[in-house]
Amino acid sequence: MNPDRDRTERGRRTAIRLLRALGLVAFAAGPLLAQTHKVAKPETVVRAVGVYEWTGEMAKPAASRLIPVSLFIDGKLQDAAEYLAAPIPFALLTGNVYELQKSGIALGTLDLAFARHLVAPENASTTFDDGWFGYGKFVPPALPKKSTLKPSTTVAKINALDEDPDQPHFSSRSAAPGSGGSAAPTSGTASPTSDAPAADPDRPVMRRHTDSSSQPSDQSSASSGAPADDPDRPTLRRRTAPPDSKNGPSAAGPVDTALNDDPNRPLLHRGKPVGNMTDVDIPKLSGLPVDTDLHQMAAVSDAVNHPPHDFSRPWDDEDEHQAILAKMQAAARAELTKYEAANAVAPAVPHAPAKAASAASKTRHAVAKPAPPQPTEALLDEKLLGYTLSYGGAATYVYHAHTDGLGPTLRFVTLVAQINMQGEPEVALKNVTDAAHLDRTPRMRLVDAVDAEASNRASLLFELRAQNSRQFALYRVIGARADQAYITGSTQ
């Protein structure tokens, strides 16, 4: 065996293994380099959420007010009625614009004119008029502008085509095919060799206005035929930019006497400006009207215009609506039964006398008649709404109803549920109470679904109404579970 040949063969195998290892390293490093990307700075979000309440028509409310709820700033939810309240809360400053939304879709705006801090008197029976409130002017959404374009009555006509209209051609009209001649002028066009008409000295001429630095002398102006500039001729100029402007002073030069700079110059407005409105111009809503008269809507104020996100979940058809309603009704009646069993007072059972006991022993083996079925309790003012709170999320349903009666017999039920794989509702949030125990368990009334953090994920905004006070709370619903994300202070 030749030792030199063995060393050469071992060296060749070692080199092959080394090249293979380097190839694997390069292959593994390739995807790592491809995955590197620039990390963008997170967006700074400042968003306020409130509840707009009014009576009467929305376009012309009889009385209205804005209740501040939450302020999302620095990545946290703060109390909008207390944040930077020196002296007016940041969310209620004059000039703030709130977008009135229904399931994330804007139905108008509210321009805040002023804010008031109300303090309920000590002898007041209710404390609903307690705390900060904002008042403003409702502005309906602008209607889309109608197009001013009109169809043309003149048929388009091209004069530079060959005799064959079906033959594509990209040059001017030529002579006879194959003749090689020049193009003949069409009717209505001047020949390139024809003489142009002489210029009319009295014909008006439009010229670009030039400044004095580039103005020709009188002799040159006279020789060119252009009229000399009239020093008293009025001109239109752009307003001079301020000295610290990015673009510097205007090229048109300063204006000595600008009419718009007169501080005493009268201004024309349609009605009174919002910033000058007072309590007389905007009727304030006070107290708490009945449910049939009070209207509520979520209000959102954000310095950045975000694309609209519709969180509503429309029904496929009426059959689906009735099917979901029947399931929510069954779940509501089950919760009402549990509440009645846990809170109703059981009637006292007196001890039976001896004779009655003897008679009962004789009929012990008698067949008992089945009790008649109890009538189904009516659910009044039912309301069922469906939402899709996030992209690709499960449908979330909110159900409201109440029973008939007064005091303890008037019971309210609110359910938030999602339908599971078996088609049955999984209750994520439930609230059952009666009119006599609202201080112990407040009644939950849905305002709407609202995106409180500009994250394209909506929370459910509820009003928690007690006997003489109320609060507002945000709930996140994920995976058939509801978590309270934020709750305001009580008006009490």
Secondary structure, DSSP 8 states (H G I E B T S, - for coil): --HHHHHHHHHHHHHHHHHHHHHHHHHHHHHHHHH-----------EEEEEEEEEE-SSSEEEEEEEEEEEEETTEEEETTTTT-SSS-GGG-TT-EEEEEETTEEEEEEEEEEEEEE---TT-S--SS-EEEEEEEEE--------------S----S---S-TTS---S---SSTTT-------TTS--TTS------TTS--------GGG---HHHHHHHT-----TT----------TT-TT-S-TT---SS-GGG-TT-----SSS-GGG--TTTS-B--S---TTT-EEEEEEEESS-------B---S-HHHHHHHHHHHHHHHHHHHHHHHHHHS---------HHHHHHHHHTTTS-------------EEEEEEEEE-STT--EEEEEEEE-SSSGGG-EEEEEEEEE-TTS-EEEEEEEEEETT-TTTS-EEEEEEEE-SSSSS--EEEEEEE-SS-EEEEEEEE-SS-EEEEEE-----
